[in-house]
């Protein structure tokens, strides 16, 4: 669980304020937390004094240390049982045992050496490099010609009478760490660079972005948010520990079946949105994908404004016990955002009311759409 931003003294003070008769709603508004979070804190610290809460925290720390010690001891037993029946009499056998333990278990080299009884120097000792003269000559050539690869260095060595096959040359070249780092160009935005269409009706333009948060023992998860920029409606809030480009494409397919195909989608240049799965999806569905300039989040201001509301009204107010708990609270907040919460840019209407108003409005003629966004947009909308 995320570390609370309140100290033990502040939490106990809030609980005593409630016990003195102050309404819970006023306490939550005063300190900036939700009612559910307040009762979670009260269930943990209710009836305690500040000294009791500090003693509880010390006990929890000691309990955590004991659990780690027990886990280390159990892991040592598992490692030793795995080595039963194997000869560990010679230094080479013990060195091989340490290397096997390091490959099969995530422990440090020092701990494995202490467990098996090997001097760490024995494990770290490596075979001395061969062909010393060739290595010296190779380093001299690479020092003078830093952009030469192993093939050109081999040609230079042949002129000095050092001839070898390409496999041996490449092995020594890699062992000496002389690989040339390829210079790549500056990262640029991909996709369409044409002006974004003005969202006159629902489905004219969608925008999407990722938001991160934590649940449980500070485990991170991501939230994929997709909005309709015309009516400000949130189309989906997908929370998971990992969301790939293929997962984003599947969520877009679901939204197309529910709301129809958009004319344009706006996003940043994240690896999920520039993946092959997304490029193939956009080409297959003939949807124009607009990438904002790198480092310019203001170009996707609609979704950035939504992310700020999501973090301020939900993520900073709630503590998530699990991924299922986070998904449940995201669904509740999404319903409230679309159907209850007033939106100032919509004249204090809800996004659902704005969508219904657009769908019932017959004043948006095809000529107006052509004048505002061009014939290609009208063709895309009429083909749905």
PyMOL commands that set and color helices and strands:
alter all, ss='L'
color gray80, all
select helices_A, chain A and resi 8-19+24-31+35-45+50-82+91-104+109-116+120-124+132-144+150-159+166-175+245-259+276-285+297-315+323-339+344-346+351-360+366-373+375-382
alter helices_A, ss='H'
color red, helices_A
select strands_A, chain A and resi 206-215+219-228+233-240+264-267+288-291
alter strands_A, ss='S'
color yellow, strands_A
deselect
rebuild
show_as cartoon
